[in-house]
Amino acid sequence: MDLHALQQFLVVARLEHLSRAARELRVAQPSLSRTIARLESELGAPLFDRAGRLRLNESGRLFREHVERSLGELEAGRRAVAEAARGGVGGVRLASETFLTITGPLAAYKDAHPDIDVELHQMPAADMHRALHAREVDLCVASQPIPGDGLDSVHLHDEPVWLAAPPDHRLASRSLVSVEELREEPFVISRPGHWQRRLLDRLFADRNLTPRIVCEGDEPAALAGLVSAGIGLTLIPAMARGAEISAPGAWIGIDDPACRRTLTLHRAADSRLSTATRLMRTTLVTWPWNTTGGRQHR
């Protein structure tokens, strides 16, 4: 079975769109279609449903799991050989939903191990399980649960999440507000899938409410600036209070014990950890999150 065809299949399976997959792979769409057709012929079963939009079917999902594991093991073997050639240290690939959370431990790691290569990947938690088992990354730091089996997970940090409001907001003098009081308030918040958005949606859904969202974005610094400009409110973890991106204005508690963020470190339970990865794992697990947050204080 052709390795190149398997790699192309994974891209088509991820995107479920031939033309977009062809653009990403930089191949002609007819050539990619023939590759997928040959693969299906070799397997003796279709991998996609083609009625309307291209969809990965049950056989395709089953095959994808095996292909990801197989290619992941090949990549792990390549990295093991490279590690041995470099004297057994290797590099580390770390994924996180946001890098602002981990700038402190990353700085400490590079100070202690300046010659080790660190490769960073920003991705939503929903993609982390697949990336770990496909050996695309070695470690993941997530602010929300990662569904799926076969992970070795370590709790890193738990902290309250605050409501950030402009200094002249009607709630700015309050120390605590209920979710019901926020039903008509505008929010500037991250896109669906990110932990702040999932937390906001869950807090409102628990009360059969829907948040009024006036802006979705991916830049925490920009969201804080929009709060300062009076565009809306947002949710910010306690860790951010000591960071440069901290939104000026009021920090208000939300009267719900579930309004918290939990950071967890994940790896594939069956993965082989390089020396560089073990050192990164130790740095993250032993980092003083409660006193310094994600930033390096010197």
Secondary structure as UniProt FT lines:
FT   HELIX           3..15
FT   HELIX           18..25
FT   HELIX           29..43
FT   STRAND          48..49
FT   STRAND          55..56
FT   HELIX           58..85
FT   TURN            86..87
FT   STRAND          92..96
FT   HELIX           100..102
FT   HELIX           103..112
FT   TURN            114..115
FT   STRAND          118..122
FT   HELIX           125..127
FT   HELIX           128..133
FT   TURN            134..135
FT   STRAND          139..142
FT   STRAND          151..165
FT   TURN            167..168
FT   TURN            170..173
FT   STRAND          176..177
FT   HELIX           179..182
FT   TURN            183..184
FT   STRAND          186..190
FT   TURN            192..193
FT   HELIX           195..205
FT   TURN            206..208
FT   STRAND          212..217
FT   HELIX           220..228
FT   TURN            229..230
FT   STRAND          233..237
FT   HELIX           238..242
FT   TURN            244..245
FT   STRAND          250..254
FT   TURN            257..258
FT   STRAND          260..268
FT   TURN            269..270
FT   HELIX           275..286
FT   HELIX           289..292
FT   TURN            293..294
//
